[in-house]
Amino acid sequence: MFANFLIGLREGLEAALVVSILIAYLVKTDRRHLLPRIWLGVGVAVAVSLAFGALLTFGPRGLTFEAQELIGGVLSIIAVGFVTWMIFWMARAARSISGVLRTQIDEAADARRWSLVIVAMLAVGREGLETALFLWAATQAAARASGSTTTPLMGAALGLAVAVLLGFLIYRGAIKINLSKFFTWTGVFLIVVAAGVLAYGVHDLQEARFLPGLYNLAFDVSDTIPPGSWYGTLLKGVFNFSPATTKLEAAAWLAYFVPTLTIFLIKARQRSQPTSRPVSAATASSGRN
């Protein structure tokens, strides 16, 4: 549940920051009459993301077990790719996202009527589709451990609700968040989660007989960490840890986790060296020049 809460919080906060920047800039530049276009774009993005999540959840149910596992494994790997790109992009763009969006707003406001709707839809929809895909992959893995998708989805919904509240408070100037530190620390945790999702995806492909080595185990600690125990369930739900891990799963986990985390931490350190002044989320969201 905590992993899904953090995914919902981080992804939701990214979308909330985007919306707050769009709205704040239009208000500041005395273009309030364009606000309905922003909300229309946001509404379309949310609807598309929900429809995508429903398609992922209910679409493969009529297929054979092997076909379901094949689709699940491929989508899990795609989700890891998207979330990895998002982690690096947001950590790098946290300080400049306001300026980029202001430029897009100015260009869209001077273009056709639907241009601003499309800007809002694409800005929020990208986050929504990434969230739907990664939450689906993480929820499927957690469901294998607990037998239910309710708890993971509740965690994600709670994270999104907190993100919306934080976005509103940031817009109102009630709170300030060091965005660089927030996205760095949550990025580290999501890299751990993504590594587990990748290993889970590899296991799905093994069960689909697309990859070999399903019974070639790297280790089996089921006696020490029973899958049905509370701590086994916790490790599975948060980190997608499997007490019985195949050699291919372990290799995929290490091949992703070690270089990705190393590169991320190096880049985070490089970004922090030029300036140590905290970045104010209120400043970023207000669109101040």
FENBELUR-V655751 format. One record per pair of residues at least 6 apart in sequence whose C-alpha atoms are under 8 Angstrom apart, sorted by the first residue. I is the first residue (numbers start at 1). GAP is how many residues later the second one is. Records with the same first field share a line. If there is no record, write none. Layout:
I=GAP / GAP
//
This chain:
1=150 / 151 / 152 / 153 / 154 / 155 / 236 / 237
2=153 / 236
3=152 / 190 / 234 / 235 / 236
4=131 / 134 / 135 / 148 / 149 / 151 / 152 / 155 / 234
5=147 / 149 / 150 / 151 / 152 / 153 / 154 / 155
6=150 / 153 / 180
7=124 / 128 / 149 / 152 / 183
8=123 / 147 / 148 / 149 / 150 / 151 / 152 / 155
9=147 / 149 / 150 / 151 / 152 / 153 / 154
10=149 / 153 / 173 / 176
11=116 / 117 / 120 / 149
12=115 / 147 / 148 / 151 / 152
13=147 / 150 / 151 / 153 / 154
14=113
15=108 / 109 / 112 / 113
16=147 / 148 / 150 / 151 / 152
17=150 / 268
18=83 / 105 / 106 / 267
19=19 / 23 / 101 / 105
20=147 / 148 / 150 / 151 / 265 / 266
21=77 / 80 / 81 / 150 / 263 / 264 / 265 / 266
22=16 / 79 / 80 / 83 / 98
23=12 / 15
24=147 / 261 / 262 / 263
25=77 / 261 / 262
26=6 / 8 / 9
37=77 / 79 / 80
38=78 / 79 / 82 / 83
39=78 / 81
40=77 / 81
41=75 / 76 / 77 / 78 / 79 / 80 / 81
42=75 / 78 / 79 / 82 / 83
43=78
44=77
45=76 / 77 / 79 / 80 / 83
46=78 / 79 / 82
48=77 / 81
49=76 / 79 / 80 / 83
50=82
52=77 / 80
53=79 / 80 / 83
56=77 / 80
57=79
60=7 / 8 / 11
61=7
65=143
66=141 / 142 / 143
67=141
68=140
69=135 / 136 / 138 / 139
70=134 / 135 / 138 / 140
72=65 / 129 / 132 / 133
73=127 / 128 / 129 / 130 / 131 / 132
74=127 / 131
75=58 / 62 / 126
76=57 / 58 / 61 / 121 / 122 / 124 / 125
77=120 / 121 / 124 / 125
79=51 / 54 / 55 / 58
80=54 / 114 / 115 / 117 / 118
82=48
83=47 / 51 / 111
84=107 / 110
87=96 / 100 / 103
88=99 / 176
90=93
91=89 / 92 / 93 / 96 / 177
92=179
94=85 / 86 / 89
95=84 / 85 / 184 / 189
97=187
98=186 / 187 / 189
99=188
102=185
104=15
105=11 / 14
108=7 / 8 / 11
109=6 / 7
135=21
137=60
138=59 / 102
139=10 / 13 / 14
140=9
141=56 / 59 / 95 / 96 / 99
142=6 / 7 / 10 / 94 / 95 / 96 / 98
143=6 / 9 / 94
145=82 / 83 / 88 / 91 / 92
146=87 / 91
169=6
170=6 / 111 / 112 / 115
171=111 / 114 / 115
173=109
175=107
176=104 / 105 / 106
177=102 / 103 / 104 / 105
178=100 / 101 / 102 / 103
179=100 / 101 / 102
180=98 / 99
184=84
188=73 / 76
191=66 / 69 / 70
192=47 / 65
193=45 / 46 / 47
195=57 / 58 / 59 / 61 / 62
196=43 / 44 / 45 / 57
197=43
198=54 / 55
199=41 / 50 / 51 / 53 / 54
200=40 / 49
202=9 / 46 / 47 / 50
203=11 / 43 / 46
205=6
206=6 / 7 / 8
207=7
213=33 / 34 / 35
214=32
215=31
216=30 / 31
217=27 / 28 / 29 / 30
218=26 / 27 / 28 / 29 / 32
219=24 / 25 / 26 / 27 / 28
220=23 / 24 / 25
221=22 / 23
222=21 / 22
225=6 / 7 / 18
226=6 / 17
227=6 / 15 / 16
232=11
235=6
236=6
//
